[in-house]
Each structure stands twice: as C-alpha cells, then as structure tokens.
Amino acid sequence: MTLFSKNPALSALFAKHGEALCRSEGLSPDTVREHINRGTMVLLGNPAHPGVRPVLVGQPSRIKVNANIGTSPLRNDAGAEMAKLAAALEAGADTVMDLSIAGDLDAIRSRMLAECPAPVGTVPLYAAAQGYISADRDPSALTTEDILGEIRKQAAQGVDFMTVHCGLTARAAAWATDEGSRVLGIVSRGGSILARWIRVSGQENPFLTHFDAIVSIAREYNVTLSLGDGLRPGAGSDAGDAAQWDEVIMLGQLARRAREQGVQCLIEGPGHVRLHEVETQIRGIKTLCNGAPLYVLGPLVIDSCPGYDHIAGAIGAAAAVRAGADFLCYLTPAEHLTLPDLEDVRAGVMASRIAAQAGEVALGRAHALEREASMSVARAALDWPGMQDAALDPGVFCAKRAEHANEDVCAMCGDYCAVRMLQD
Ligand code: SF4
C-alpha cells in the first residue's frame, strides 16, 4: 500500500488541489504522487484548516520559505502578530509558524488559522508546557496526556504541520549537556524542556515513546510531522557532534516509521553551521533521512553578527539549498535580540527568498534561471517595467526608483549610464 492509500485525508486534499498545484510547480500529477509516496515530498494541508491553500515541499518542487511569528511573555500583543502574519504573506512567505508562548494560545491559533490561507505550523509542546511555566510549575511534570491532548486539539483546529521533537533521546540529551561537551548546550526551546523532563523523570522522551500515538493523530488530519531538531547546534563550534547526529539518525528512522503508517514527515535541520561544513551536513542529513524534505533554520554561518542574522542565515541557506535543503525557515535581524517587528519580518522573508533563488539558480532550475534571464534582458534594454516584473521584491524596486521614475536611466550614473552609452 502507498502512503496515499493509507492516508484518506491526503488523498482527498490532492484530489481537490492537485491539478492547480501541479500546474504552479510545473510537475505532473504522477511525479508528485510518486515523490509523496516515497517521502521525498510532502503536501502541507490539513482539511480542517478553513480555506487552506496546500503547499508542496520537497524535491523536485520549488524551495519554500517559512516565517515564524508569535507572542512572547515580554511582547504579548496578538494584534501585532496578526499584522506580522499579513506582512509575511505579502513578502512572499509560503507558510507561517505560530510560535506563541504568551496570552490565550488557543485564541491566537484560531485567529491565525482563520486569517492565513497558507499552511500554518506550530510546536504543540509550547502550549502543553504553558500551563506549567506560566504558573511557575516545573514543566518536567508534563504528562503524556498533556502532550497527546494538545496535539489532538491543534490537529482538530486545523494546524497543518507540527514540530514534534521525537528524535531527542535521553543519551543524546546527556551528550549535549555533559560538562565540556558543547559551548552552548541545547538552544531549542522544545529540546530544553524535553531534556529537563528526561533528567528529572529519569525516563525516555515521551514524544519518542509515544510516537505511534502521535502518528495516528497526524494521519487522521493529514498533519505533516516536522520532526524537530531539539539538539541542533546553537554555535558553529558545536555543529556535527555526536548529540546532533544521534538525533538525525533517530529522525530518519522515525520518518520511515511514520511513512509506513501513512503520515508525511519533514526533517528539521541545523542551526549554526560554518560555511565550509554546510554541504557535508545537508548531504549527511538527507542521506540518513532517505531524502525526506529538509527544513533548515538558516543555517547561520557565523555567530558574531546579531542584528544581521538574516544575512548570515541567507548565506547558509543558499549553500544548503544547493546541497539539497528544501524548506527555509527565515531568520530576521531581530534573531538572538528581541521579538521581530514588521520590518524584521519583511527583511527575514526577503533574505530567505533571495537565498532560495540563489540556491535554485546554482542548481540550474528552469524557473529560477528564467527570472535571472528576464532581469538581464530588461537591464540591457533599460526596460524598467520589465526589471520590476523580474524583481523578487517589486515594491522595493518601485520605491527606490520613485524619485526618477520618468528617466530612462537611474540616479546611479545619470548621463554617464553605461547601458545607454553603448545603445546609442
Ligand atoms: S544609470 Fe548606471 S546603474 Fe543605472 S541603469 Fe544606467 S548603467 Fe545601470
């Protein structure tokens, strides 16, 4: 039996949206079906999400970009997060994750699902832990019922993909936090909660021990499991250690197990990885996870540029796409400093889209090369509307040119325009 035949919600979704999706991706329905069955592509879309426009992620579909938004205890304004949602979609994000950890999380999530036609992702562990952390109780008291109940509730609400840190084992958590092992230990919020839970309870990760129960909920709603990297490196010097690879190996095994039960999986990747190690990391993860779509956070190629982490992340992301990554989680100028504002969201989405374009050009993908060719041809003809059409961000193109919009050259060289000089 194929993954499609084991997952009726996925089959129904593809029957409804498959034709339009295939047209926009330039792929045949058979190709898409084959890759989804093989697990190298996923179709994000929970039929319970009202008005969802499903999105394909994974080879050979186009690279996709995700924007993370959500409240925090220090900046808790649901209205501001809705404005960021609109800004992210307007800038071209393909998906959005609600990472809220303050306020009425159910209400924020419902509102986001109602206002966002793009697939919405969450980390259910945050909501499960909120009752404990906000009441000053130890989240290591979380029960399996808390976790499974939260996953089921969010699936029924319409969440399209969920980060679940199932591959984090007790032994790898210890490796990541042993004295002298890492500079930065565990930097994932979910990873740190689970490592604490494991340490206090003396038991194995409940997301791992109850994996089949999670899979069973996911199948009912076609929730794609984004197998989280709770032990991702948080410093360039921590990348590629035993803890990281132990988790990757587990994620590959779990993705196979989920697929066998009709559930789609993404694999979450690093993190902080130095530029010369990005290709090895990406190829290693893809191999160990049987080509499952890889969702990367950056990777940040240096640690020393707070305020510009969207740039460090875009450099890593372009290299990652070239090596096989499929899905880019944005980083904003606010990373490591504060909650992003509207401008940060916009800058983060654009940085990731630029990285995706750079990576796809390097891979020789037709749609990316066509955009480059259109821009070059338009530049050679001083065809400003043509340049605007080819631009990744036509809005910025217009705004920057506004002052001299009626000139056939731009204000960089004016009468010294090299292009016009030789046209004449
Ligand atoms: S004015 Fe200079 S920068 Fe502007 S289009 Fe001409 S050559 Fe290019």
Boltz pocket constraint, residues with backbone or C-beta under 6 A from the ligand:
constraints:
  - pocket:
      binder: B
      contacts: [[A, 379], [A, 408], [A, 409], [A, 410], [A, 411], [A, 412], [A, 413], [A, 414], [A, 416], [A, 417], [A, 418], [A, 419], [A, 420]]
      max_distance: 6.0
